[in-house]
Amino acid sequence: MVKLFDRLQLPWTVDSLVVSPTDSQADGLAAAAEAAARDAAVATAEAAPAPKKSRRRLKVRTRTRIVHKRDRRILRLTGDEIAAETVYGFHLVVPAWNVDVAIGIVRDGVIEPWTNAVFLSLFGHGDHVVNVGANFGYYAALAAQRVGGAGRVYAVEANPVVFAYLLKGMFWSGSPGIVRAHNCAAVSPDKHGEKLTFCYDPQFIGGGNLFSRARISRDLNECLWSEETMPEILDADRKFIPRGLFREVETEGRTVDSIVDSPVKAMLIDAEGSESYVIGGAHRVIRESPDISLIVEWDPHSYKHHEHLRPNIDAMWNFLLDEQKFKVFRICPEDYPGFGHMPKLEPVTTREQIFNLPHSDLLMKRA
């Protein structure tokens, strides 16, 4: 087996280490903790044992427990796997070769804190939550910690390589009795049960999707940055270019309606251009969930540059806006005041605005 820790020259060789946040991160956590100390004590996750020593807890518009120690524990497991503690106190398992999603988990202990804050404000103890495009299980574990043993989290991930890490993280985070994990692509009813090709670059695994195609067939190790693969990611002047070392795997389509029991309080969708298919296969769940809120990663590029997707995308917005009367808000990371705060939510009132937004996470709530 290739020793990727040697290849990537990671700054440790022992089995475990402690990662300290930057001064600004530590100050942000300390400030949040001080603010929380002035608020009433908040309920902790049902599965978490009560600590012997008292802790100050963050209270924004959520009730999720925050780790306030300045150091987080990072464990090197077998092979190329890392178990990293997040700022919320749960651990996830990620591969060392991934440089998009895993970096946030290992280095920072948090990814997309602006979206975290909104997501956690949408549901509480005992609720049911759906996460489509669950990746390594970050949002699924976050939701499981919030809903507790009385709740349920559905985690849907199409990539079988990533799904293996999601399963390990499910156990490391202590949520196997809360999370129902499904290795399938969330699709519209016409694709339910079909064998589908999923394409991804291991380095940028968060961008895996059903639409890209690999130039050649290869195994995982042949798609990793190495001396052998350098010619494929360098231009004529030997400069790095973000050209994907894509690999194809097989997955299977399932509708959200076929695997999720309603009602649901929140659904987070990160499907890399397949949002319209996910929504198309979730009509029953959405209709039967009067208090549901959605967070959807949205990139108008799919509509502008992929003509074959336009009918499905138009149908998605017709369903959400006209039939279900959702109001749309853009979650604004550029105006984010810092960890422990709610981001600015910018109302999006017309379809013209929707199709001219930058790549964004959108919050949708019924009027």
Residue, then its C-alpha position, 0 to 999 in steps of 0.5 A: m500500500v502506498k504510504l500517503f503520509d510520506r507522500l504528502q509530507l504531513p507534519w507528524t509521524v506519531d500515532s496521535l497529536v494535538v492541533s491548536p487553533t490559530d490565535s484568531q480561532a482561539d479568541g473567537l471560541a473564547a469570546a463565544a464561550e464568555a458570551a455563553a456563560r452569561d446565558a442560561a445553561v443549555a441542554t447537551a446531546e442526549a448521548a453525551p455523558a455529563p462532564k464532571k467539570s462544568r463547561r461554558r457553552l455557546k448559545v446563539r440560536t442553537r443548543t448544540r454543545i461546543v468544545h471550548k478547550r483550546d486544543r483538539r485531539i487528532l489521531r492517526l489511524t491505520g493506513d491513511e486515515i485520520a480521526a479528527e475531533t471537531v469543535y463540537g466535540f465529536h470525531l470524524v474519520v477522513p483520508a489524508w489525501n483529500v484536500d477540500v472537505a477533510i482539511g476543514i475537519v482536521r485543520d479547523g475542526v469546523i467547515e462552513p460555520w455560517t451554514n452550521a449556524v443556520f442549519l442548527s437553528l432549524f431543528g431540535h431534540g427529537d426531530h428528523v433531519v435529512n442530509v443528501g450529499a453527506n460526504f464524510g458525515y460532518y452535517a449528519a454527525l452535527a444533526a445527530q448530536r442536536v436531535g439526540g436519541a429521540g430523533r433521526v438523521y438520514a444521511v445519503e451519500a452516492n460515492p461508495v469510497v466516501f461512504a466507508y468514511l461516513l460509516k466510520g465517522m458515524f461510530w466515532s461520533g457516537s451516532p450509529g443509533i441515530v443516523r440511518a446511512h444510505n449509499c445511493a444517489a438521491v434521484s428523481p422517480d424516473k431514475h429510481g433503481e437505476k445503476l448510475t456512474f459517479c465521478y470524482d477526484p479524490q483530492f477534491i472529493g466534495g465535487g464528485n457528481l453524476f455528470s463528469r466522466a473520467r478520461i481513463s479507467r483507473d484505481l484510487n491510488e492512480c488518481l492521487w497526486s504523486e510523481e507519476t500523476m504530476p504530468e496530468i496536473l501541470d501545464a506546458d510551463r510546469k505550472f499546477i492547474p486544477r485539472g481533475l484526476f477523475r475516477e468512476v465508481e458505480t452507484e444506484g439511484r433512490t428517491v428520498d421519498s423511498i427511504v425517508d419517513s415524514p415529517v422532516k424538520a430540515m433537509l440539507i442538500d449538497a448534490e453538485g448539480s443534482e439538486s433538481y433530481v433530489i427535490g424531484g424525488a422528495h415531493r412526498v416528504i416535502r408536502e407531508s412536512p409542514d414545518i420543513s426548512l431546506i438548505v440547498e447548495w445552488d450554482p446557476h452554472s448548472y442551468k446556464h451551461h447544461e441545457h439538458l438540466r434546464p427542464n428539471i431545474d425549472a420544475m424544481w423551482n416551480f414546485l418550491l416557489d409556486e406550489q410549496k410557497f417557499k421563501v428563499f434567502r441567501i446565506c452570506p459567508e462574505d458578511y459572516p461576523g465570526f464563529g458563534h454568530m448567525p450570518k446575514l440572510e439576504p432575501v431572494t425575491t425573484r427568479e431572475q435573482i436566483f439565476n444570477l446568484p453566485h455559488s451559494d447555500l440557500l435557505m428556504k422556509r415556507a411563507 
